[in-house]
Amino acid sequence: MNQYQIAIDGPAASGKSTVAKLVAKKLGACYVNTGSMYRAVALAALNAGINPASEPDKIAASLASWNIESVPDGEGSTSVVLNGVPIPAAALRTPEVSNAASDVAKIPAVRAYMLELQRACRSLGLIIMEGRDIGTVVLPDATAKFFVTASPEERARRRLAQTGEVAEGATLASVAAEIARRDFQDSHRAIAPLKPAEDAETIVTDGMTPEQVADRIITTFEQKRK
């Protein structure tokens, strides 16, 4: 089985998910969104009445009872399953879950749990995995690594345009502020902070279409694979 990997990291609303899906489709690979796994933990915590920001110990203690899996969906991607039940994508994309996911990602026990789960995805063959620490921690030996980003203004516009991702009445300024807060939190956490891998190619996507970014990634990957 072909076990090449493409690692795509980047901050919130940088366009990396859209690009990763395109790359996977073009290459006939399997797309893995690690952010959805953290969102699943956040959702489970919120449903259990646990505050991810102030009760990390409760989340760590609950992991054994939250069986989270990332399984192929038959369409070139993976779905997140919690205790045997697939989680609808819309349930993972609410503003509440998005905010809680960043708090959840700081918990050492959660990151250790996720690292094992994410690395197990290598058995799926050629994978396009995206997140915050894929090239630096999860798949340090990936065939090709990329750090996809965009200007704060562009990212705020993209997030505001995403249905269900922002609170009702959100403005460009409020979305930009929330993105800045999450950037700081993700890049300053003690474990696996958001940063480009030393050997990653950084792509600033302002003014680029998703197709252009995907084609650039594929070109680099094909060169490295040879």
Order of alpha helices (4+ residues) and beta strands (2+ residues): beta-alpha-beta-alpha-alpha-beta-beta-beta-alpha-alpha-alpha-beta-beta-alpha-alpha-beta-alpha
